[in-house]
Amino acid sequence: MRDTLHLTMAENWFVPQGLTAAVNDCLKTKEVPFGTVIAPLNPFRRTLSAHSARSSRGAPLTLAPLGDSPQDPRPEFILEHTAVVLSSFGAALAVTGADWGNESPG
C-alpha cells in the first residue's frame, strides 16, 4: 500500500506434487510468502496474460493523473497479470494472478 493506492493483490494456485515435502509443510503450517518458500527452487514466471485498464473512452490509462475526471473515474484495477511459475528445471509450481489497483482489499 502506498498512500491510498493499493499496489497489488495476488493469488497463487500451487501444485503440491511439484514441491518438496518440506516446502508443502511450510506452506501448510506457517505464514511465509509463497515466493520466499519456493526461492530455493530458483523459480521464474512465464506470462500467460496481461491486461491494462482502459478509460471510459477506450484509451489505455496513464498513471497520472488517474481518475481526476468524472468521465474517467479511477478504475478498480490498473493491470491484471496471470503467469505460470516454473522451477529452474521447467516444472510447473503454480499459477499466479495479480491485480494492481487502487482499492484496499476488503
N, C-alpha and C positions, 0 to 999 in steps of 0.2 A: 504494500500500500504506500503510495506517495501522495501526501495531502489527501484529496478526495478521489484520486484516481486509483482504482483497484487494478494492479498491474496484470495479474494472471490468476486464473482458476484452472487447475489441471486435474485430470483423472487418468489413472493407469489401470489397464486390464492386463494383468501379467499371466504368464504361462508357468504354473508351478513346476511342471515337468522339465522345463528348461533351466531351472535354478537348482543350486545345490541345496542339500538338506539344511545346512547352516543358514543360508540366505532365506529359505522358506520359514524357518523357525524365527529368525529375527523379524521378518515381516509380520508374522502372526502374534508375536509377543511384545514387541517394542514399538514405540512411536519414533521411528527413524525414517527420514525421507527415502523414498524408493531409490533415487539416484545414488544416494550415499551407500545404501546396502549393496547395490549391484556394481558399484565402481570397480571392484577387483576383476570383474568380467570384461573390463575395457569396452563398455557399450558405446554404440553410436546410433544415431537416428537416421532413418530414411523417410523423407516426407511423402505422405500419401496424398494429402490435400492441404491447401492453404487458401483462405478466402478473406478478403478485406471487406470492411463495411463500405456501403455506398451512401451518398447523400440522398435526400428525397428526390433529387433531380437525376439520379443515376450516376453521378460522377464519383470517382474514388474520393474518399475523405482525406483531407490533410490533417495533420496532428494539431495544427494551431492556425487560427482559432478553432476550437472544437465546440460546436453546439451553441454558438453565440447568437444564432438567428432562430426565430420561431419556425421558419420554414425548414430548418435543419437542426432539430434538437439533438442532443447527444445520443448516439446510438447505444444499444445495450452492450455491443462489443465493437472493438476496432479490428481485431484479427482473430480468426478461428484457424487452428492448425491441428492436423492429425498426422501422426507418424508411427512407424513401427520401430521399436527399439531392438537392436540386434547386438549379440555378443561379438567380440573381436573375431570369432570363428564363423559368424554369419547366422548363428542360431537365433530364432525369434524369442525374445524375452518378454515383450509386452507391446501393447498398442497404447498410445497416449493421445489424449485430446486436450488441447489447451485453448482457452478463450481469453483474450486480452480485452478488457473493457473498463467501464467507468463506475461500475456498481460494486459495492461490498457484498461478499457472499452473505446469504440470508441465514 
